[in-house]
Amino acid sequence: MPATQTTQKDPVIVVLQLTGGNDYLNTVIPYNNPLYRDNRKAVGISDNQIMHLDAPVWHPALHGAVEAILG
């Protein structure tokens, strides 16, 4: 094919679905929220396994989610 010709391809969309991925409530644990203990009896992380962070730093886009989780 000559260098002046281009090949046009149809657009492609790739959808990736991950099942069984990260469980956010066991990543950033709302340990001081009683609803976590009440609703996560089978999969909740026990108090002696929680790694407490002195000063968590959040991405600004997570402000609403952090407020909802931590209260």
Rosetta blueprint (number, residue, H / E / L):
1 M L
2 P L
3 A L
4 T L
5 Q L
6 T L
7 T L
8 Q L
9 K L
10 D L
11 P L
12 V L
13 I L
14 V L
15 V L
16 L L
17 Q L
18 L L
19 T L
20 G L
21 G L
22 N L
23 D L
24 Y H
25 L H
26 N H
27 T L
28 V L
29 I L
30 P L
31 Y L
32 N L
33 N L
34 P H
35 L H
36 Y H
37 R H
38 D H
39 N H
40 R L
41 K L
42 A L
43 V L
44 G L
45 I L
46 S L
47 D H
48 N H
49 Q H
50 I L
51 M L
52 H L
53 L L
54 D L
55 A L
56 P L
57 V L
58 W L
59 H L
60 P H
61 A H
62 L H
63 H H
64 G H
65 A H
66 V H
67 E H
68 A H
69 I H
70 L H
71 G L
